[in-house]
Amino acid sequence: MSTTERIKLPSGAWVQLRDPYTLRRGDRQKVLRSVQDPENPMGAGLDMIDGLLRVLVIDWSYDLPLPGTSPQSLELLPLEDDDALSEAIEPIRRMLFPEKPDPVKDAQNPASPTEPSAD
């Protein structure tokens, strides 16, 4: 995804995201600081999406300030656009916050490249 690619949303609006390969440690820190209650998985997930959008959105067609300047703008997005945006940034979230390997879970996955160890 380059900085010139625009994502067309269900409402007809568009959003332009920053190239994820330009992200730095400070950007990851901004996203992490946006998580208000890490003990609440649902809330933490929503906070993480908002934090990512604040860092990633560099332009959009909405008549609203960009989320990096005014995070409250995200609250005014149509639900269908919010869902589409969340889906669009999921690969970037996984890039910034990869899941830690789980040997037990991975061994049960038929796509796993390693075989379970013998007991």
Secondary structure as GFF3:
##gff-version 3
##sequence-region A 1 119
A	DSSP	beta_strand	6	8	.	.	.	ID=ss1
A	DSSP	beta_strand	14	17	.	.	.	ID=ss2
A	DSSP	three_ten_helix	20	22	.	.	.	ID=ss3
A	DSSP	alpha_helix	25	33	.	.	.	ID=ss4
A	DSSP	alpha_helix	41	56	.	.	.	ID=ss5
A	DSSP	beta_strand	57	60	.	.	.	ID=ss6
A	DSSP	three_ten_helix	71	76	.	.	.	ID=ss7
A	DSSP	alpha_helix	79	96	.	.	.	ID=ss8
A	DSSP	alpha_helix	103	108	.	.	.	ID=ss9
###
